[in-house]
Amino acid sequence: MKAPISPGNTHLSLLVVAVLVVAVQTQTTEQCTENVTVLGEGEISTTAVGKSISHGGFSKDVYLWPEEGFMGVGLQVLADTSTGPVSLDAWFPKDGLFPFTNTAAWWELGIYVYHSNEVVKFHIQRGLTLRECHYWVNTDKLLSLEVVGYGASRWRTDIPPPGCPYRAVQAPWPQPYRNCTAPPTLAPDATP
């Protein structure tokens, strides 16, 4: 026959379990936010640089945790044209990437920019959502790609550690092309 547990031992056991749970959660939370770029509301920063892929295009996977005050993602490409280098900007607002309110997780963004004939195409993929736009410009090659975060958010360039809330890119549904627009211009005092 087992001896009954005294109330003092039960409370002590529950306290030990609670302390262990908090310690594990704190360690996981710290791991989830290590090696990140943090932007405040109204701040703009280059969060990643694309890597060159075949046929002169660029790609980059980044991981974004949007927060209250997040505005969107800008892509900046330098294209080589017959008249010299030209900067092309593409704006992907928060509402087009995250049309829902609960975004509390790391979201993988698959970013691809390439040129074909007289078109430079920009793609951002999040989950099943694919957003695209294009510029009509004759270019021999693309020279660089920068991913720019706008507003309150956390960014990382490596996959979040195990145990962190995470949503990966999945196969998208085809969506129509649209012309690219430039990111918003913020007042000089809003930039870092």
Disulfide bonds with the S-S distance in Angstrom:
Cys32-Cys164 1.96
Cys133-Cys180 2.07
